[in-house]
Amino acid sequence: STLGMAPLPRFLFAYDEQGNEFPKETLGLRFNQHWYNGKGYVGNGPYRLTEYVPGTRLVLERNDDFFGETTVNIGTIEGGLALNVIPPKAEAGLAIRLTTKREPVEEIIRKVVADRGEIEVLSCSEPVRMLEVDGFNQKVVRFTTDIPHLPNWGRPLLLGPGSILVAHTKDEFVLKKDLEEAVGLYTNLVKYLLKREA
C-alpha cells in the first residue's frame, strides 16, 4: 500500500473484547492499545500457534480441528411487492456448510438478524473427522453428508467415485473409468480393514 502498511483483519482493530464495534470516530486510532495486546496470541487456521516469544521464537503445530472456511450459499430469496414498497414478508434460505461448531456461527447470525427477523434452523451437521486409512488419498471438503446422523455405525469412512465438485449439480456425472476403479478401491479398503482388525 502507499502507506507501507499491510492490511489488518478488521476484527483485530474494529471490535472490543465483547465483540461490539468501536465508534467510527475512534476506529483505528489505538492499534497498540487494543484489548488483545498482552493477552496472548491469535491461533487459528491449519496451524495453531503454541509458543510466541517476540523477536525470538514462533512455534506452530498442526491444527487437527481445522476444516477450512465455513461457506454460505444463498439458495432462495422471496418477498416484495414492488421496488418502492416495504414488503409484508420476505424470506431467504441459506445453506451454511459448517467447519466449526454450530453455536458460534448461529450466534453471529442471530446477532446480525437481531429483532429484524426470525431464524429457523431446519437441520444441522457439524464437521466429522473420518477414519484415516493408510494408502488412500484423503481430503478435507466443505460438503454435507448424512454421516453425522449415523453415529452408531462406528468410525465413519466416506469415499467413492466421481468428483465432489459436480455432485448435486445440474451437470452431475461419474465417469465409467471412475466406477471401474471404485471396485478396486472398495476391495482394497475391505482387505485393509479386515487385516487391521485381525
N, C-alpha and C positions, 0 to 999 in steps of 0.2 A: 504494500500500500504506500501512498505518498507520505504517510507519517512514519513509516518504518515499523509499524505495529502489525502483529499477526492478529487475525480475527479471534475474538474470545467468544466461547459459547455464552449465549445470553443468560443462562441460569447461573453463571459464575458471578455476574455483576448486577443483575436486574432484580433479584429477589432476596428477601430476608430469609432467616433460618426457618420460619414457618411457611415459606412458600408464597408470601404476599409480595406483590410487585412494588418496588420503590417508586415514589413520585417521579414523574418525568423531569421535574426541575433539578433533582439531585442525582438522577441516573448517571452512573459512570464517573462521578466526581471523586469517589473514595475507593479506588481499586485496591489500595494497600490496607484498607481498614475493613475489609469485608468480613462477615461472620465466620467464614470457613478458615481464615488465616489462623494458624496456630492450633487448629483443632484436628490436624491430621491431613489426609490427602484423599483425593477422589480416585477410586479404583474401580473401573467397570470395563466392560467390553471383553474381548477374547483373553485378555491378561489382567490379572489382579495385582495391584501394587502392594507388595508386602513389607517393603522397607524403603525409607527415604531419609537420607542424611544430606541436607542441602550442600551442593558443591562437591560432594564426595561419593555418594553411593545411591543407586537406584536398583531395586530388586523387583522383578516381575515373576509371577507364577501363572501357569495356565489356569484359566477360569472355567471349570467344568460346568458351571451353571450358565454359561453364555450361549445363547441360541440365536444370536443375530438380533436384528431390529424387529420390533413389533410392526406389523403393517396394517393399514386400514384401507379397505375398499368401500367406496360409496356405491352400494348396489341399487338403491332406489331413492328417488325424491318425488314426493307427491304433494299437491296442495296449490292453492292460489286460484283466484277468480279472474284477475286482470292485473296488469303491471302496476296500477296505481291504487290497488285495494289491499288492505291488510287481510289476509285470509283467515277464516274462522278456524281452519285446521291446516296443519302442514306436518309432513312426516318424512323421515329419512331412515333408510335401512342400511346399517353398516355391518360389514364383516371384518372383524378385528382378529388377526391371527397373532395370538399371544406368544411372546418369547420370554415372558416373565410370569410371576404370579398374577392372578386376576385382580386382586384388591387395589394395587397402586394404579393400574390403568383405569379401573372403574371409578376410583376416587377422582382422578383427573377429569374424566368425562362428567361426573356429577358436579364438580366444581365449575366447569365451563358452562354446563346447561343451567345449573342453579335452579331458580324458580321460574325460568322461562319455558320449561317443558318437562315432560316425563320421560323416563328411561325404562325400557323393558328389555331384560336380557332373556333371549329365547333359548340359548344354550351356551355352554362354556366348556372349553377344554384347555387345560394348562399344558405347557411343554412336557414331553415324555422322553426320558433317556432310554434308548433302545439297547438291547443286548449287543455288545460288540463281539464280532466274530472274526478271528484272525483269517486273513486271506480274502476277505470280502471288502469291496470298496464301501466306505462309509461317508455320509454327507449329512450336514445339518440343513434341513429345509424348513421353511415357514409355511407349511400347509397343514390343513386339518386332517385328522384321521379318527377312526372310531376306536382306536386302541385305548384312549383314556377311559372309555365306557366299558371296557372288558378287563377289569382289574384282577379277576380270579383265574386268569388263564396263564399265570406265571410271567416270566420275563418276556417283554414284547420284542418282536422282530418285525420289520416292515421292509419288504423287498419285492421286486417284481419287474417285469419287462415294461419298456416304454419310457417316455420322458415325463417327468413331473411338470415340465414347462408347458405341456399341451394337455395335461389331464383336466377334465371337466370344462374344456373349451369347445367352441363350435367345430374346431378343426382337430379334435382329439383323434389320435390314431396310435397303433402299435405296429411296428414293422414285423413282418413274418420272421426275419432272421432273429429279432429280439425274442420272439416267442420260442423259437427253437433253442436259443442259448439259455433261456429261462429253465428249460427242462434239466440241463446240466447243472445250472445254478442251484436249483432245488435239490437235486440228487446229492451234490457235494455238501450242501448245507445239512441235510439229514445225516449223511455219513459222519460229518464233523461233530454234530451234536451227540449222536449215539456214541461215538468214540470218547467224547469228553465226559459223558455220563458214566462210562464204564470204569 
